[in-house]
Amino acid sequence: MTVYFIAQVQTDDPEGYMEYVKAGRPTLIEHGAWYVGRASAAGDAEVIEGDDPGRYIIIGFENRESVWKWYNSPEYQEAKKIRDPISKVNLFIVDEIPPGSGIPTRPLGDIQN
């Protein structure tokens, strides 16, 4: 089942964070992930309630196992070393809702197309 990896990121070092992005992006591609959405800097997200989240990234994966395989890969762990000292993050895995669950959905994985 498709899942979404959601990252909320706060950093005071945008240039350093971009170095992390450059190092981390290839690791996502290697693990078959795709970008779904992002607010790339403070002010990009349209806040309805609450505080501006800073950076918000939503990445699709085929399943939870794929997320953990990517996250624990040596290549990503190297990239993560760049991010850790310059940012605060909240990371989540959220399941896509399957059709027939009684709430509006689209076909599984359709958002990737």
N, CA, C and O of each residue as an XYZ file, in Angstrom:
452
protein
N       0.844     -1.177      0.000
C       0.000      0.000      0.000
C       0.896      1.250      0.000
O       1.867      1.321      0.754
N       0.572      2.204     -0.826
C       1.311      3.453     -0.890
C       1.263      4.155      0.458
O       0.221      4.203      1.111
N       2.408      4.701      0.867
C       2.488      5.491      2.087
C       3.174      6.814      1.759
O       3.858      6.951      0.745
N       2.970      7.775      2.644
C       3.576      9.085      2.473
C       4.463      9.387      3.667
O       4.046      9.282      4.821
N       5.687      9.762      3.362
C       6.656     10.202      4.361
C       6.515     11.717      4.438
O       6.679     12.414      3.436
N       6.215     12.214      5.605
C       5.999     13.645      5.779
C       7.061     14.185      6.731
O       7.251     13.664      7.830
N       7.743     15.227      6.295
C       8.782     15.855      7.108
C       8.430     17.322      7.332
O       8.159     18.061      6.386
N       8.438     17.725      8.583
C       8.306     19.129      8.944
C       9.691     19.540      9.425
O      10.229     18.943     10.357
N      10.266     20.555      8.795
C      11.653     20.912      9.056
C      11.763     22.384      9.410
O      11.179     23.245      8.751
N      12.514     22.656     10.452
C      12.856     24.033     10.808
C      14.378     24.132     10.813
O      15.066     23.317     11.427
N      14.887     25.144     10.117
C      16.334     25.349     10.082
C      16.645     26.836     10.037
O      15.892     27.629      9.471
N      17.760     27.195     10.639
C      18.252     28.572     10.564
C      19.420     28.670      9.586
O      20.072     29.709      9.491
N      19.679     27.582      8.861
C      20.793     27.525      7.918
C      20.289     27.008      6.564
O      20.538     25.855      6.211
N      19.578     27.858      5.803
C      19.031     27.406      4.512
C      20.089     26.896      3.544
O      19.836     25.941      2.810
N      21.256     27.506      3.525
C      22.310     27.050      2.608
C      22.812     25.659      3.001
O      23.009     24.795      2.147
N      23.014     25.457      4.297
C      23.428     24.136      4.781
C      22.361     23.097      4.505
O      22.667     21.956      4.159
N      21.100     23.498      4.658
C      20.000     22.566      4.401
C      19.977     22.159      2.926
O      19.674     21.008      2.610
N      20.289     23.080      2.032
C      20.321     22.738      0.608
C      21.428     21.724      0.307
O      21.295     20.918     -0.614
N      22.507     21.759      1.070
C      23.556     20.740      0.914
C      22.998     19.366      1.285
O      23.296     18.366      0.632
N      22.195     19.331      2.332
C      21.519     18.081      2.718
C      20.590     17.611      1.599
O      20.589     16.431      1.248
N      19.806     18.523      1.041
C      18.886     18.171     -0.040
C      19.658     17.576     -1.215
O      19.249     16.559     -1.774
N      20.771     18.206     -1.590
C      21.581     17.700     -2.707
C      22.116     16.298     -2.426
O      22.194     15.462     -3.325
N      22.482     16.053     -1.178
C      23.001     14.725     -0.815
C      21.881     13.705     -0.662
O      22.069     12.529     -0.974
N      20.714     14.143     -0.183
C      19.629     13.218      0.104
C      18.760     12.848     -1.079
O      18.251     11.730     -1.143
N      18.583     13.758     -2.010
C      17.678     13.499     -3.140
C      18.038     12.234     -3.917
O      17.143     11.442     -4.210
N      19.300     12.009     -4.260
C      19.629     10.771     -4.992
C      19.263      9.510     -4.218
O      18.948      8.487     -4.826
N      19.297      9.563     -2.892
C      18.950      8.377     -2.109
C      17.460      8.068     -2.245
O      17.067      6.902     -2.224
N      16.637      9.094     -2.384
C      15.203      8.888     -2.596
C      14.955      8.228     -3.950
O      14.178      7.280     -4.062
N      15.623      8.741     -4.964
C      15.464      8.202     -6.315
C      15.877      6.729     -6.346
O      15.205      5.901     -6.961
N      16.980      6.415     -5.682
C      17.468      5.029     -5.638
C      16.457      4.088     -4.998
O      16.449      2.891     -5.286
N      15.607      4.624     -4.133
C      14.636      3.790     -3.412
C      13.222      3.931     -3.977
O      12.255      3.534     -3.326
N      13.093      4.493     -5.181
C      11.808      4.538     -5.875
C      10.803      5.521     -5.313
O       9.610      5.400     -5.589
N      11.248      6.483     -4.541
C      10.341      7.469     -3.948
C      10.041      8.593     -4.938
O      10.761      8.782     -5.919
N       8.969      9.333     -4.667
C       8.610     10.480     -5.500
C       8.085     11.603     -4.617
O       7.481     11.370     -3.570
N       8.334     12.829     -5.070
C       7.850     14.001     -4.338
C       6.374     14.209     -4.639
O       5.949     14.156     -5.794
N       5.596     14.447     -3.584
C       4.169     14.704     -3.714
C       3.885     16.188     -3.537
O       3.098     16.768     -4.286
N       4.520     16.796     -2.557
C       4.310     18.222     -2.307
C       5.361     18.759     -1.367
O       6.044     18.009     -0.670
N       5.479     20.097     -1.361
C       6.438     20.716     -0.448
C       6.133     22.196     -0.274
O       5.585     22.855     -1.157
N       6.497     22.677      0.861
C       6.594     24.108      1.128
C       8.076     24.280      1.420
O       8.548     23.920      2.499
N       8.806     24.828      0.464
C      10.269     24.763      0.531
C      10.920     25.735      1.497
O      12.091     25.565      1.835
N      10.200     26.742      1.948
C      10.781     27.687      2.908
C       9.654     28.337      3.694
O       8.493     28.303      3.288
N      10.007     28.916      4.802
C       8.998     29.590      5.623
C       8.224     30.577      4.760
O       8.814     31.364      4.021
N       6.917     30.529      4.859
C       6.075     31.422      4.079
C       5.473     30.777      2.842
O       4.527     31.323      2.274
N       5.995     29.621      2.401
C       5.463     28.954      1.214
C       4.153     28.223      1.482
O       3.330     28.071      0.579
N       3.957     27.772      2.713
C       2.730     27.045      3.038
C       1.624     28.043      3.352
O       1.863     29.079      3.972
N       0.418     27.719      2.919
C      -0.728     28.548      3.276
C      -1.289     27.987      4.584
O      -1.921     26.930      4.603
N      -1.048     28.706      5.660
C      -1.455     28.241      6.980
C      -2.922     28.589      7.206
O      -3.317     29.749      7.085
N      -3.717     27.595      7.530
C      -5.126     27.806      7.837
C      -5.297     28.028      9.328
O      -6.029     28.928      9.738
N      -4.635     27.224     10.142
C      -4.630     27.382     11.591
C      -3.243     27.022     12.100
O      -2.578     26.167     11.516
N      -2.804     27.647     13.155
C      -1.524     27.305     13.764
C      -0.374     28.106     13.192
O      -0.565     29.132     12.538
N       0.834     27.609     13.455
C       2.057     28.299     13.074
C       2.555     27.848     11.703
O       2.259     26.740     11.257
N       3.310     28.718     11.044
C       3.960     28.365      9.779
C       4.934     27.226     10.059
O       5.786     27.352     10.938
N       4.827     26.125      9.336
C       5.668     24.965      9.627
C       7.109     25.093      9.156
O       7.915     24.200      9.415
N       7.455     26.173      8.475
C       8.778     26.232      7.874
C       8.765     25.402      6.609
O       7.955     25.652      5.716
N       9.635     24.434      6.514
C       9.667     23.540      5.360
C       8.776     22.331      5.654
O       8.778     21.787      6.758
N       8.029     21.935      4.648
C       7.170     20.761      4.750
C       7.354     19.962      3.482
O       7.226     20.500      2.383
N       7.657     18.672      3.621
C       7.916     17.844      2.454
C       7.056     16.584      2.551
O       6.987     15.958      3.608
N       6.407     16.218      1.460
C       5.621     14.987      1.394
C       6.194     14.143      0.266
O       6.258     14.576     -0.884
N       6.609     12.933      0.616
C       7.257     12.040     -0.334
C       6.509     10.714     -0.350
O       6.219     10.153      0.706
N       6.196     10.212     -1.533
C       5.497      8.937     -1.667
C       6.460      7.770     -1.778
O       7.526      7.871     -2.386
N       6.055      6.655     -1.174
C       6.782      5.389     -1.268
C       5.774      4.284     -1.550
O       4.594      4.421     -1.229
N       6.229      3.202     -2.143
C       5.352      2.076     -2.451
C       4.757      1.439     -1.200
O       3.623      0.961     -1.230
N       5.518      1.428     -0.088
C       5.048      0.810      1.152
C       5.955      1.234      2.311
O       6.985      1.875      2.100
N       5.565      0.871      3.527
C       6.350      1.223      4.715
C       7.751      0.615      4.674
O       8.726      1.259      5.061
N       7.841     -0.618      4.206
C       9.144     -1.269      4.124
C      10.112     -0.438      3.285
O      11.292     -0.336      3.619
N       9.618      0.154      2.198
C      10.464      0.989      1.335
C      10.949      2.234      2.082
O      12.096      2.652      1.920
N      10.082      2.817      2.893
C      10.494      3.993      3.678
C      11.631      3.613      4.614
O      12.662      4.284      4.656
N      11.438      2.538      5.361
C      12.463      2.146      6.333
C      13.751      1.699      5.658
O      14.840      1.946      6.177
N      13.639      1.049      4.515
C      14.843      0.645      3.782
C      15.629      1.883      3.349
O      16.853      1.921      3.474
N      14.920      2.897      2.838
C      15.574      4.157      2.467
C      16.161      4.850      3.700
O      17.338      5.210      3.715
N      15.334      5.033      4.727
C      15.761      5.793      5.906
C      16.991      5.169      6.569
O      17.881      5.886      7.028
N      17.041      3.855      6.618
C      18.162      3.168      7.273
C      19.336      2.885      6.347
O      20.341      2.322      6.781
N      19.225      3.268      5.074
C      20.319      2.989      4.138
C      21.561      3.787      4.523
O      21.449      4.915      5.005
N      22.734      3.214      4.314
C      23.979      3.939      4.616
C      24.075      5.271      3.865
O      24.592      6.256      4.394
N      23.572      5.289      2.624
C      23.648      6.517      1.821
C      22.809      7.636      2.445
O      23.258      8.778      2.530
N      21.595      7.305      2.880
C      20.769      8.344      3.504
C      21.325      8.734      4.868
O      21.293      9.910      5.232
N      21.824      7.783      5.614
C      22.373      8.116      6.930
C      23.554      9.088      6.805
O      23.763      9.924      7.683
N      24.314      8.980      5.730
C      25.398      9.948      5.475
C      24.814     11.338      5.214
O      25.304     12.327      5.760
N      23.779     11.418      4.390
C      23.135     12.699      4.097
C      22.526     13.287      5.366
O      22.596     14.495      5.589
N      21.935     12.444      6.185
C      21.284     12.869      7.428
C      22.274     13.551      8.376
O      21.892     14.428      9.152
N      23.528     13.150      8.311
C      24.560     13.776      9.147
C      24.708     15.268      8.837
O      25.103     16.044      9.707
N      24.397     15.665      7.617
C      24.433     17.086      7.245
C      23.261     17.812      7.885
O      23.412     18.926      8.386
N      22.083     17.175      7.866
C      20.860     17.809      8.366
C      20.803     17.914      9.884
O      20.377     18.937     10.422
N      21.222     16.879     10.564
C      21.021     16.801     12.013
C      21.495     18.021     12.808
O      20.742     18.512     13.649
N      22.707     18.529     12.579
C      23.146     19.648     13.424
C      22.537     21.008     13.056
O      22.690     21.971     13.808
N      21.853     21.099     11.918
C      21.365     22.415     11.476
C      19.846     22.528     11.427
O      19.312     23.551     10.998
N      19.144     21.474     11.867
C      17.692     21.541     11.763
C      17.011     20.736     12.860
O      17.607     19.869     13.500
N      15.749     21.058     13.043
C      14.865     20.299     13.918
C      13.777     19.734     13.011
O      13.203     20.457     12.197
N      13.496     18.437     13.153
C      12.528     17.814     12.263
C      11.477     17.016     13.037
O      11.724     16.543     14.146
N      10.316     16.882     12.433
C       9.285     15.931     12.819
C       9.036     15.096     11.576
O       8.767     15.640     10.505
N       9.123     13.779     11.712
C       8.978     12.870     10.574
C       7.842     11.897     10.850
O       7.698     11.387     11.962
N       7.030     11.645      9.815
C       5.868     10.776      9.955
C       5.740      9.872      8.738
O       6.184     10.223      7.644
N       5.131      8.708      8.934
C       4.691      7.863      7.830
C       3.174      7.784      7.932
O       2.628      7.444      8.981
N       2.499      8.104      6.827
C       1.039      8.098      6.789
C       0.588      7.170      5.663
O       1.071      7.267      4.535
N      -0.343      6.267      5.982
C      -0.882      5.359      4.967
C      -1.843      6.071      4.043
O      -2.607      6.938      4.468
N      -1.799      5.696      2.762
C      -2.825      6.133      1.834
C      -4.110      5.383      2.203
O      -4.058      4.210      2.571
N      -5.247      6.048      2.107
C      -6.526      5.427      2.464
C      -7.004      4.583      1.288
O      -7.108      5.079      0.166
N      -7.292      3.315      1.542
C      -7.715      2.449      0.436
C      -9.123      2.764     -0.041
O      -9.962      3.203      0.746
N      -9.389      2.542     -1.324
C     -10.749      2.713     -1.832
C     -11.713      1.789     -1.072
O     -11.319      0.729     -0.586
N     -12.957      2.205     -0.982
C     -13.957      1.394     -0.312
C     -13.962      1.542      1.193
O     -14.618      0.772      1.896
N     -13.234      2.529      1.694
C     -13.156      2.723      3.139
C     -14.299      3.578      3.676
O     -14.396      3.815      4.880
N     -15.162      4.038      2.774
C     -16.302      4.834      3.204
C     -16.048      6.330      3.211
O     -16.936      7.109      3.559
N     -14.841      6.741      2.829
C     -14.538      8.165      2.704
C     -13.976      8.422      1.308
O     -13.449      7.501      0.685
N     -14.077      9.641      0.809
C     -13.613      9.907     -0.557
C     -12.119      9.612     -0.728
O     -11.296     10.056      0.072
N     -11.783      8.868     -1.763
C     -10.390      8.546     -2.089
C     -10.232      8.540     -3.601
O     -11.206      8.703     -4.335
N      -9.017      8.354     -4.056
C      -8.754      8.087     -5.465
C      -8.135      6.704     -5.545
O      -7.775      6.136     -4.513
N      -8.002      6.152     -6.727
C      -7.375      4.834     -6.820
C      -5.998      4.850     -6.166
O      -5.276      5.840     -6.280
N      -5.624      3.770     -5.483
C      -4.352      3.709     -4.788
C      -3.207      4.081     -5.706
O      -3.112      3.597     -6.834
N      -2.333      4.951     -5.206
C      -1.159      5.349     -5.958
C      -1.426      6.282     -7.124
O      -0.478      6.687     -7.797
N      -2.668      6.640     -7.394
C      -3.022      7.446     -8.559
C      -2.334      8.805     -8.553
O      -2.083      9.377     -9.613
N      -2.032      9.322     -7.379
C      -1.413     10.648     -7.273
C      -0.025     10.659     -7.925
O       0.462     11.717     -8.322
N       0.607      9.497     -8.036
C       1.955      9.412     -8.618
C       1.931      9.670    -10.110
O       2.927     10.139    -10.662
N       0.851      9.386    -10.769
C       0.788      9.489    -12.241
C       0.760     10.895    -12.698
O       0.708     11.152    -13.901
